[in-house]
Amino acid sequence: MTGKPYDFDRVVPRGGTASYKWDQSEKLFGRADILPLWVADMDFEPPREVVEAITKRAQEGVYGYTIRTDDYYEAVSGWLSRRHNWAVEHDWISSSPGIVPALSMIVQVFTKPGDGIILQSPVYYPFYDVIRMNGRTVVDNALQLQDGRFTMDFELLERQAAEGAKLLLLCSPHNPGGRVWTREELERLGEICLRHGVLVVADEIHHDLVFGGHRHTPFASISDAFAHNSITCIAPSKTFNLAGLQAASVIIPNEPHRQKYNRALKTLSLHMESFFGLTAVVSSYTHGDEWLDQLLVYLEGNLQTLLDYLERHLPEVKPIRPEGTYMVWLDCRAVSEDPQELKRLMFERAGVAFSEGSVFGKQGAGFLRVNVACRRALLVEALGRFAEAVRESRPLR
């Protein structure tokens, strides 16, 4: 460690800041005193260098149209090389205001209405939106929960690909299940998709948030064939808590695919960069290594705190130990399999907001997703409230 340690236990007041996470509790959950551990938004300040760079940028005083600079390409490619051993050429890199907008554009450009698009449920719920709201068909290659760990159903995937699905949305690392897919798993998925002409679109937004003993493998880094049959979406937003700056990178090694995507970007007039987003990308990917290394240690501590707390105080709730992301998938079926009952338990009795599992897919009923990227004291308070609410509800069940 070369710099001053970061204090992830510091209270950062977020109420009254137009926060999507903190300023909607009464509207969404019926009471203002909810502890929000739901949406994937950390409560931590980003690296000092990022704050300083954005502050300096603001002091320029004119906030005009903004282009990608050489520093942008160097920062993105340098980060992927340094952190993920993936050599990315500068001309492969495009952008988007966010990963979900990029997914929606890709669905529009590379498929037609009615086409089948594969996802692996339970999965990040906007995946369903970018398929259905664009008039495409969800093809559910549901994950299998075996011994507390999600695995892919490759036999079903082979059949679905052979039946004409055009595209697969890959969540890697997986949200909400926390899997960091192994190279072998990705190779098997990639070979199936190559064999049947299914384009792989990899949402790798959580790629930096991987716990000890595991390693993220960028799908497109495995082989040239996979690179040219894929599009990869990344962003510093989850890694450095910068979601409000609207800046993602879309990496497309296949030149015809890249031309199609960039045309769609320009058609929507989204080819200009966010004035502050560009600065955030460059500064975080250039200076964020030490901050991220410290964050991962803190997150592992929070994860262990949750695991220990549930084992001692609420053993009927079974956490799926994540290999990556800062989300934990809780099996609460021993408490209730009814999503509405779990919502009442959280919002009305406990005063906490975790994400209710059925929004990630029908097999998520009876599960909750908890965001542990918060102060440890807040996490313990939320777990305590939930455990007490479960204990109080037992005589009523």
C-alpha positions in Angstrom: 0.0 0.0 0.0 1.5 3.3 -1.0 -1.2 5.8 -0.1 -3.5 6.5 2.9 -6.0 3.8 3.7 -9.5 4.5 2.6 -12.2 4.6 5.3 -15.1 2.5 4.0 -16.8 2.9 7.4 -17.2 6.6 7.0 -20.8 7.9 7.0 -21.5 9.6 3.6 -24.9 11.3 3.9 -26.9 10.5 0.8 -30.4 11.5 1.7 -31.7 14.6 -0.1 -29.2 14.2 -3.0 -31.7 12.9 -5.5 -30.4 9.4 -4.8 -32.2 6.6 -6.6 -31.3 4.4 -3.7 -31.9 6.6 -0.7 -34.5 9.1 -1.7 -37.3 6.8 -2.9 -38.0 4.7 0.2 -41.4 6.1 1.0 -42.5 6.0 -2.6 -41.2 2.4 -3.3 -41.6 0.7 0.1 -44.2 2.7 2.0 -42.0 4.2 4.7 -39.2 6.7 4.9 -37.0 5.0 7.5 -36.1 2.0 5.3 -32.5 0.8 5.3 -31.9 0.4 1.5 -29.7 -2.6 0.6 -31.3 -3.3 -2.7 -30.1 -1.6 -5.9 -26.5 -2.2 -6.9 -25.2 1.1 -5.8 -22.4 1.3 -3.2 -22.4 3.8 -0.4 -18.6 4.5 -0.7 -16.8 7.5 -2.1 -14.7 6.8 -5.2 -10.9 7.1 -5.3 -9.6 10.5 -4.3 -8.0 10.9 -7.7 -11.4 10.5 -9.4 -13.0 13.2 -7.1 -10.1 15.5 -7.8 -10.3 15.0 -11.5 -14.1 15.6 -11.7 -13.7 18.7 -9.5 -11.0 20.1 -11.7 -13.1 19.3 -14.8 -16.1 21.2 -13.2 -13.9 24.2 -12.7 -13.3 24.6 -16.4 -16.6 26.3 -16.4 -17.9 25.4 -19.9 -19.6 22.0 -20.3 -19.8 21.4 -24.0 -20.0 18.5 -26.4 -17.4 15.9 -25.5 -15.4 13.4 -27.6 -13.4 10.4 -26.8 -9.7 11.2 -26.4 -6.5 9.1 -26.7 -6.4 9.0 -22.9 -9.8 7.3 -22.9 -8.7 4.5 -25.1 -5.4 4.1 -23.3 -7.2 4.0 -19.9 -9.7 1.4 -21.0 -7.2 -0.9 -22.8 -4.6 -0.4 -20.0 -7.1 -1.4 -17.3 -8.2 -4.6 -19.2 -4.6 -5.5 -19.8 -3.4 -4.9 -16.3 -6.4 -6.3 -14.3 -7.7 -9.0 -16.7 -4.8 -9.9 -19.0 -6.9 -9.0 -22.1 -5.2 -7.1 -24.9 -7.8 -4.8 -26.5 -7.1 -2.8 -29.5 -8.1 0.9 -29.4 -10.3 0.7 -32.5 -12.4 -2.1 -30.9 -13.7 0.3 -28.2 -16.9 2.1 -28.6 -19.2 3.5 -25.8 -22.7 4.0 -24.5 -24.4 6.0 -21.8 -24.7 2.8 -19.9 -24.6 -1.0 -20.3 -28.4 -1.5 -20.4 -28.8 1.1 -23.2 -26.0 -0.7 -25.0 -27.8 -4.1 -24.6 -31.0 -2.6 -26.0 -29.2 -1.2 -29.0 -27.5 -4.5 -29.6 -30.8 -6.4 -29.5 -32.3 -3.9 -32.0 -29.4 -4.0 -34.4 -28.5 -7.7 -34.4 -32.0 -9.4 -34.1 -35.4 -9.0 -35.5 -38.8 -8.8 -33.8 -39.9 -12.2 -32.7 -36.3 -13.6 -32.6 -35.3 -15.7 -29.6 -32.7 -14.3 -27.2 -31.2 -16.6 -24.5 -30.7 -15.5 -20.9 -29.8 -17.5 -17.9 -32.2 -16.9 -15.1 -32.4 -15.9 -12.3 -30.7 -12.9 -13.8 -30.4 -9.1 -13.7 -34.0 -8.1 -14.5 -33.3 -5.4 -17.2 -32.3 -8.4 -19.4 -35.9 -9.3 -19.6 -36.9 -5.7 -20.5 -34.4 -5.3 -23.4 -35.7 -8.5 -24.9 -39.5 -8.1 -24.4 -39.8 -4.3 -24.8 -38.0 -4.7 -28.1 -40.5 -7.3 -29.3 -38.1 -10.2 -29.0 -38.7 -13.6 -27.3 -37.1 -14.7 -24.0 -35.5 -18.1 -24.3 -34.7 -19.1 -20.7 -31.7 -21.2 -20.2 -32.3 -21.4 -16.5 -29.3 -22.0 -14.2 -29.3 -25.0 -11.9 -28.7 -24.5 -8.2 -26.7 -27.4 -7.0 -25.1 -27.7 -3.5 -25.4 -23.9 -3.0 -23.8 -23.0 -6.4 -25.3 -22.1 -9.8 -24.2 -24.1 -12.8 -25.1 -23.8 -16.5 -27.4 -26.3 -18.3 -25.3 -26.9 -21.4 -27.6 -29.7 -22.8 -30.6 -27.3 -22.8 -28.4 -24.5 -24.2 -27.4 -26.8 -27.1 -31.1 -27.5 -27.9 -32.1 -23.8 -27.6 -29.2 -22.7 -29.8 -30.0 -25.3 -32.4 -33.7 -24.2 -32.4 -32.7 -20.8 -33.8 -32.0 -18.4 -31.0 -30.0 -15.5 -32.4 -28.3 -14.0 -29.4 -27.3 -14.8 -25.8 -27.0 -12.3 -23.0 -24.2 -13.5 -20.8 -24.1 -12.1 -17.2 -20.4 -12.5 -16.2 -19.8 -12.4 -13.3 -23.4 -13.4 -12.6 -25.9 -11.2 -10.9 -27.6 -12.2 -8.6 -26.0 -15.6 -8.2 -22.5 -14.4 -7.7 -20.8 -17.0 -9.9 -17.5 -16.1 -11.5 -17.7 -18.4 -14.5 -14.6 -20.6 -15.1 -12.7 -20.5 -18.3 -13.9 -24.1 -19.0 -17.6 -23.1 -18.5 -17.2 -20.1 -20.9 -15.4 -22.3 -23.4 -18.2 -24.8 -23.5 -20.8 -22.0 -23.8 -18.8 -20.3 -26.5 -18.4 -23.5 -28.6 -22.2 -24.1 -28.5 -22.9 -20.5 -29.6 -20.3 -20.7 -32.4 -21.6 -24.0 -33.7 -25.1 -22.5 -34.0 -24.4 -18.9 -35.0 -25.6 -17.4 -31.7 -24.0 -14.0 -31.0 -22.7 -13.7 -27.4 -23.2 -10.4 -25.7 -21.3 -10.3 -22.4 -22.3 -7.9 -19.7 -19.1 -7.9 -17.6 -19.9 -4.9 -15.5 -18.9 -6.7 -12.3 -15.6 -8.0 -13.7 -13.5 -6.2 -11.2 -15.4 -7.4 -8.2 -14.1 -10.9 -7.7 -13.2 -12.5 -4.3 -10.1 -14.4 -3.4 -9.6 -17.8 -5.1 -11.5 -16.8 -8.2 -10.6 -15.0 -11.4 -12.7 -13.4 -14.0 -12.1 -14.4 -17.6 -13.3 -12.0 -20.2 -15.3 -14.1 -22.7 -13.7 -12.5 -25.7 -10.2 -13.0 -24.4 -10.5 -16.8 -24.8 -10.0 -17.0 -28.5 -10.1 -15.0 -31.7 -13.2 -17.0 -32.7 -15.0 -16.0 -29.5 -13.8 -12.4 -29.8 -15.4 -12.1 -33.3 -18.6 -13.8 -32.2 -19.1 -11.5 -29.2 -19.7 -8.0 -27.9 -18.4 -7.1 -24.4 -19.9 -4.3 -22.2 -18.0 -2.9 -19.3 -18.1 0.2 -17.1 -16.4 1.7 -14.1 -19.8 2.4 -12.6 -20.1 -0.7 -10.4 -16.3 -0.9 -9.6 -15.9 2.7 -8.5 -19.5 3.7 -7.7 -19.9 6.1 -10.7 -23.3 5.0 -12.1 -24.7 8.5 -12.2 -22.0 9.6 -14.6 -23.4 7.6 -17.5 -20.3 6.1 -19.1 -19.8 2.6 -20.4 -17.4 1.0 -22.9 -18.6 -1.5 -25.6 -15.8 -3.6 -27.0 -16.4 -5.1 -30.5 -13.5 -6.9 -32.2 -15.6 -7.8 -35.2 -15.4 -4.8 -37.6 -18.8 -5.3 -39.4 -20.5 -5.7 -36.0 -18.7 -2.6 -34.8 -19.8 -0.6 -37.7 -23.5 -1.7 -37.2 -23.3 -0.8 -33.5 -21.7 2.6 -34.1 -24.3 3.4 -36.7 -27.0 2.7 -34.2 -25.2 4.9 -31.7 -25.1 7.8 -34.1 -28.7 7.2 -35.2 -29.7 7.9 -31.6 -27.2 10.8 -31.4 -25.5 9.0 -28.5 -22.0 9.2 -30.0 -20.9 12.2 -27.9 -19.5 11.4 -24.5 -20.7 12.5 -21.1 -18.6 15.5 -20.1 -17.9 14.2 -16.6 -18.2 10.5 -17.6 -15.1 10.7 -19.8 -13.1 12.1 -16.9 -14.4 9.5 -14.6 -13.4 6.6 -16.9 -9.9 8.0 -17.5 -9.2 8.8 -13.9 -10.6 5.6 -12.4 -9.0 3.3 -14.8 -5.7 5.1 -14.5 -5.5 5.6 -10.7 -8.1 3.2 -9.2 -6.0 0.1 -8.6 -5.1 0.7 -4.9 -8.6 1.8 -4.0 -10.1 -1.3 -5.6 -7.7 -3.6 -3.8 -8.7 -2.0 -0.5 -12.4 -2.2 -1.4 -12.2 -5.9 -2.2 -10.7 -6.6 1.3 -13.6 -4.6 2.9 -16.2 -6.3 0.8 -14.9 -9.7 1.8 -15.1 -8.6 5.4 -18.8 -7.6 4.9 -19.5 -10.9 3.2 -18.1 -12.9 6.0 -20.0 -10.7 8.5 -23.3 -11.6 6.7 -22.4 -15.3 6.5 -21.5 -15.4 10.2 -24.6 -13.4 11.3 -27.0 -15.6 9.4 -25.4 -18.8 10.7 -25.7 -17.6 14.3 -29.0 -15.8 14.3 -31.1 -16.9 11.3 -29.8 -20.4 10.2 -33.0 -21.1 8.2 -31.9 -18.5 5.7 -29.3 -20.0 3.4 -26.9 -17.6 1.6 -25.4 -18.6 -1.7 -21.8 -17.6 -1.1 -20.8 -15.3 -4.0 -17.5 -15.7 -5.9 -17.9 -12.1 -7.2 -20.1 -9.0 -7.2 -21.2 -7.3 -4.0 -24.6 -8.9 -4.1 -25.6 -12.0 -2.0 -28.5 -14.3 -3.0 -30.4 -15.5 0.0 -32.5 -18.6 0.0 -35.4 -17.6 2.3 -37.8 -20.4 1.3 -37.8 -21.8 4.8 -39.2 -18.4 5.9 -41.6 -18.0 3.0 -41.9 -18.8 -0.7 -44.4 -16.0 -1.2 -42.9 -12.9 -2.7 -45.6 -10.7 -1.2 -45.1 -12.1 2.3 -41.3 -11.5 2.0 -42.0 -7.9 1.0 -44.3 -7.4 4.0 -41.6 -8.9 6.2 -38.9 -6.6 4.9 -40.8 -3.3 4.3 -43.5 -3.3 7.0 -42.0 -5.4 9.8 -38.2 -5.0 9.5 -37.8 -1.6 7.8 -35.2 -2.9 5.4 -35.2 -3.2 1.6 -33.4 -6.1 0.0 -34.3 -7.0 -3.6 -37.2 -9.4 -3.8 -36.1 -12.4 -5.9 -39.0 -13.1 -8.3 -38.1 -10.0 -10.3 -34.9 -11.9 -11.4 -37.1 -14.8 -12.8 -39.8 -17.0 -11.6 -37.4 -19.4 -9.8 -36.3 -16.4 -7.7 -39.5 -16.6 -5.6 -38.5 -17.2 -2.0 -35.1 -15.6 -2.5 -33.8 -12.1 -1.6 -30.7 -10.3 -3.0 -28.7 -8.2 -0.5 -26.2 -5.4 -1.4 -23.3 -5.7 1.0 -21.5 -2.6 -0.4 -22.3 -0.4 2.6 -20.9 0.4 6.0 -20.5 -2.7 8.0 -22.5 -1.2 10.9 -25.4 -0.5 8.5 -25.2 -4.1 7.2 -25.3 -5.5 10.7 -28.3 -3.2 11.6 -30.2 -4.3 8.5 -29.5 -8.0 9.2 -30.6 -7.5 12.8 -33.9 -5.9 11.8 -34.6 -8.6 9.4 -33.8 -11.4 11.8 -36.0 -9.9 14.5 -38.9 -9.5 12.0 -38.5 -13.2 11.1 -38.5 -14.3 14.7 -41.6 -12.2 15.5 -43.4 -13.6 12.5 -42.9 -17.2 13.4 -46.0 -17.6 15.7 -48.1 -16.1 12.9 -47.1 -18.6 10.3 
